[in-house]
Amino acid sequence: MAQTHNEILQEKVSTISNLPTLPQIASRLLTTINDPATSANDVAFLVSQDMSLSAKVLRLANSAFYGIPRSITSITQAVVILGMKVINTIVLSLTVFDMFPQDKNARLFNREAFWRHCLGCALISRMLADTMKSFVIFDSEEAFGAGLLHDIGKVVMEQYFHDDFHKALIHARENNISFYDAEAETLGYTHADIARWLTEDWNLPQELRLPIIHHHNPSECREYFDIVCLCHYADWLCYQAEIVIDDSYAAPALDEESVNTLTIDPHQIERIRESIDAELQKMSVFFDLASGK
């Protein structure tokens, strides 16, 4: 009797015993950031427990991306000026970068292009969210975090399911189909399935977790539907802007019906397209940190 989709995935997952867990500081920050009793001092104290992390947070806080006109010299100051949710986004970004360091020997998977695509998706997600503030239930930082992590299953696969990952990648290239379709055809599971299992272990909030799991099939998710659709659309826009991991296979399909529920003004989309290159330039420190510089 043929194995079911879930049985195939479970068999794969059971062979891996050392998948990374979210570091304690990031995990604690995720659980406390929305607590009304949490203060700026509480967040600063938590982040300051890790000196290396603190230095990187200050490096990002003073970058062109956040555009603060004066120098930020302490974590407490960073929390007060940027806000707790921005600091949460920065910490989550930095910890994920550290969990999956650059592999200089990778043959078929360009890790720099991977992070550029993820950061591009995060940026476009935030820009889309900023155009929709009057009628959506999520904020720009949630959108940024969802965009950043949307493809995390790919880097997990490349690192831990290496042969399967390359099999799907070669199939996508040879048949000019999307990597997502190639995974489904050759493996019986996808990077979104791996992300489902991984993020369960990380205890991510649903507004981050569900876009990661459903960014290729938003119509199959009704909870947090707006942010799932937004992440899906941002990912597709990345491909349209050629912010891709690999240009030798097809872009994923756009679920137009789901995207239409966002009712985004086409003029806003055009403005995002026109400004994306300049905004990506401001994220150079993110790229450096993702590359271990």
N, C-alpha and C positions, 0 to 999 in steps of 0.2 A: 504494500500500500504506500502511495507517495506521501512524503512528508508535507505537512501544511506549512504555510508561510511562517507562522509563529514558531513552529517546531524547528524549522531551519535556523531561524534567528537564535532561538534559545540554545540550540546545539553549538552555534558559533560563540555566543556569549559565554557559555559555560566553560569554554577552553581558555578564557582570559581571566586571570585572577589578580592582575596588577593594574587595572585601569585606574587612572588618576581620580581622586576625589577632590572636591572643591576645598581649598585651604580654609582653615578655621576662621581667619579674619574675614574673608569674603563671605563665608557661610553665615557667620554671626551678623555681619552687616546687613545681609539680605533679610534676615529675620527681624532685625530691630529697626530698620530704616523707616518703616511705616508706623511704628509705635508712637502715638502722640506724646508719650512720656520721654522719648529719646531727645536729648539735647545735642547741640553742636559740640559741646565738650565731651559728651559720651562718644560720639563718632570720632572726634579727634583723638581721644585716648585710645580707642580701639585700633585705629590706623597706625598710631605712633608706636605700637608694640613691635612693629617690624621696621627697622631703620632703612633697609633697602627699599621697601615698598613706599615708605614716607618720602624718600628722596625722589622716587619716580613720580609720585603723586604731585609733588611740588613742581617737578619738571613739566608735567602736562598742564598743571594749573596755570603756569606762566607762559604757555605756548600761544602762538597766534590763533589757534583754534578757538580758545575761550576769550581772547581779546580783552583781557583785563588791563586797564591803562596803567596800573601801578604794580610793583613787584609784590608777590605773595611770598612771605618768608616763613610762615608756620602752617602746620596742618589745621590748627584752630581757625586761623585767618582764612585758609582755603575753604573750609566748611562754611564759615559765615558769609563769605563773598559769593562762592559758587552755589552753595546750597547742598543739603545732605544727599539729594538724589543724584546730583552731578558727581559728587565724591563717590557714591556707590557705583555709578557707571564706570568711573576711572579705575576704581579698585577691581571691579569685576573684569574689566579689559586687561589690566596688568597681570592679574593672577592667571587668566586664561592664556595670555601670551607666554608666561613662564611655564605653564603646564605642558605646552606643546612647542618646544624650542625648535629653531631652524635646523633642518637636516641637510647638511652640506652635501651629502652623498646621494640624495634622492635623484633618481633618473627621470621619472615620468611625471613627478608632481612638484610644481614650482611653489614652494611655501611662501615666497615673497608675493607672488601673484595671488595666492590664496588669501593672505591677510589683506592685500590691497582690495580684493573683491569684497571681503567681509566688512572692511572699514568703509568701502564705498556704499555698500548696502546699508550700513549703520547711518552714514551721513544722509543718504537719500531718504531713509525712513524718518530721520529727525526732521528733515526739510519738509517732507509730506505732512508729518504731524503738525508742524508749525503753521501750515496752511489750513488746518482743520480744527484748530483749537476751540472754535465756538460750538462744535456739536459732537465731539468724540469723548470717550470716557477714559482715554489713556493720555499720558503726557509724552513730551519729546524724549525724555530720558528712557522711558520704557521702550519707546520705538527704537532708539539708538541701540539699547542693549539687545533687543530682539534681532535687529539687523546684524549686529556684530556676531552673534552666536548662531545665526541661522544655518550655517554650513558646518558647524562643529563636528558633525558626524563624519564628514569627509576626512578631516585630519586624524580623527580617531581610527577610521578604517585604514588610512595610509600607514599609520604607525603600528596598528595591532592586527589588522586583517590584510596584510600587505599583498598577498597573492590574489585575493579576491578583488581588492581595489584595482590592481593593475589589469586584471582580466576584464573588469567592467570598463575601465578607461580605454583599453585597446578596442573593445567592442564598439564603444561610442565613436571613436575616431574612424574606425573602418566602415561603419555604417552611417556616419553623419547623423547620429541621433543624440539626444540629450544624455548626459551622464546618468540622470535619474532613471530614464527609460532603459538605459543599458544595464544598470544595476538590477532592475526588476526582471529583465529578460535573462540575464546570465547568472544571477545569484539567488533570486527569489526573495531578496531583502534589499533595503536601500539605506543610504546614510541617514535618512530621516528616522528609520527604525532604530538604528544604532543610537541616534540622539535621544529618542524616546526613553530608551533604557538608561543611558548615561545620565540624563537630566533628572530622572526619577531618583537616582542615587544622590544627586546634588541638591535635591529639595528646592529647586528653583520655583519661584512663584509662577502661577499659571499664565499670567500675562507675558512672561518671557518664554516659558516652556512650550506653550501651544503654537506660537509662530514658528519655532524651531522644528517642531514635529510636522506641521501642516503647511509649510510655505510652498510646497508643490501641489497641494490639494486642498485649498482653503474651503471649498464647498463642503468638505467632509467634516468641518469643525464649526459648531454653532456657538460655542462658548468663546468669549473674547474675539468674536468674529471680525470686528473692525481692525484690530491690530494684526490678526492673522492675514487678512486681505492686504493690509498695508505692507507687511513684510514681503508677501508674495509679489506685489507690484514693484516694490523697491528692488527686489532681486532681478525681476525682468528688466527694469529700467537700467540696471547695471550692465546687463548684456547689450542693451541697445546703445549704451554709451561706451561699449567695448572695455568695460572694467571687468574683465573675465579672468578665470583661473587658467583656461586653456582655450584658444580659439580654433582648435582643430576638431571640435565636435559642436553639435547644434545647441542653441540656447533652449532652456526649458520652455514649455508652452505657457501661454498666458491664459488664465481663467477669466475671460472678459466679463462674464456674468457677475462673478464675485467682486471684481474690481469696480464695476459700475455701481455697486452698492456704496462705494466711498464718495461718490458724487464730487470728485475733485475737478475744479475749474481747469480746462485744457490750457488756459493761459498761464496758470500756476505751474503746470507741468513743463511748459516751454521755458519758463523762467528758471526752473530747477535744472533743466538740460543745459541752459546757457551758463549757469554759474557753477556747475559741478566741478569743472577742472580747477577753478580758482579756490573753491572750498577744499578740495582734496589737497592742494598745495599747503593749506594751513594745517593739515593733519600730518605733516612730515614727522613730527615727534612720535606720533602713534606708530608710524611705519618703522621708525628707528627702534622703538622699544619692542615691537613685534619681531623684529629681526635680531634682537639681542644686542643692539648697539648702545 
